[in-house]
């Protein structure tokens, strides 16, 4: 099973010819490769990220709905 998480692009740069960005995941920032979406995103846009790669652009409303669903699931309990 694969899980893509939405995040908001807060910075974009090029690193050795590869488009990279800093993406904020509801308060946690991470460097992400933007190669798959470089021509369609800019700072402030939301993207779906899987294992460090932005796979597609997503609208802000959908991103916030996903955050709410993830919060509703809560933290998994540790095995007994």
C-alpha positions in Angstrom: 0.0 0.0 0.0 1.3 3.4 -0.9 0.5 6.6 0.9 0.9 10.1 -0.6 0.8 13.0 1.8 -0.1 16.6 0.8 2.2 19.4 1.5 2.6 23.1 0.6 5.7 24.2 -1.3 7.5 26.9 0.6 10.7 27.2 -1.4 12.0 26.0 -4.8 15.6 25.6 -6.0 17.7 23.7 -8.4 20.3 21.3 -7.1 22.7 20.0 -9.7 20.0 20.5 -12.4 17.3 18.8 -10.4 14.3 20.8 -9.2 14.0 20.5 -5.5 11.7 22.2 -2.9 11.1 22.6 0.7 7.5 21.3 1.4 5.6 21.9 4.6 3.5 19.0 5.8 1.1 20.7 8.3 4.0 22.0 10.3 6.8 19.6 9.4 9.2 20.7 6.6 11.0 18.3 4.3 13.1 18.5 1.2 11.3 17.0 -1.8 12.2 16.3 -5.4 9.9 18.3 -7.7 11.1 16.8 -11.0 7.8 15.2 -11.9 5.8 18.4 -11.3 8.4 21.2 -11.9 6.5 22.7 -14.9 3.2 23.0 -13.1 3.9 24.2 -9.5 5.2 27.3 -7.8 5.7 28.4 -4.2 2.4 28.2 -2.3 1.1 25.3 -4.3 0.1 22.0 -2.7 1.5 18.7 -4.0 1.1 15.0 -3.1 4.4 13.5 -2.0 5.4 9.9 -1.8 8.9 8.8 -0.6 10.4 12.2 -1.2 9.0 12.8 -4.7 6.1 15.2 -5.5 3.8 13.2 -7.8 1.0 15.6 -8.5 -0.5 19.0 -7.7 -3.5 19.1 -5.5 -5.8 22.0 -4.5 -5.6 23.5 -1.0 -9.1 22.4 0.0 -8.3 18.8 -0.8 -5.0 19.0 1.1 -6.8 20.3 4.2 -9.4 17.6 4.0 -6.6 15.0 3.9 -4.9 16.6 7.0 -8.3 16.4 8.9 -8.7 12.7 7.9 -5.2 11.9 9.1 -5.7 13.7 12.4 -9.0 11.8 12.9 -7.2 8.5 12.5 -5.0 9.5 15.4 -1.7 7.8 16.4 -1.5 4.1 16.1 -1.3 2.2 19.4 1.9 0.4 20.3 1.5 -3.4 20.2 1.1 -5.0 23.6 
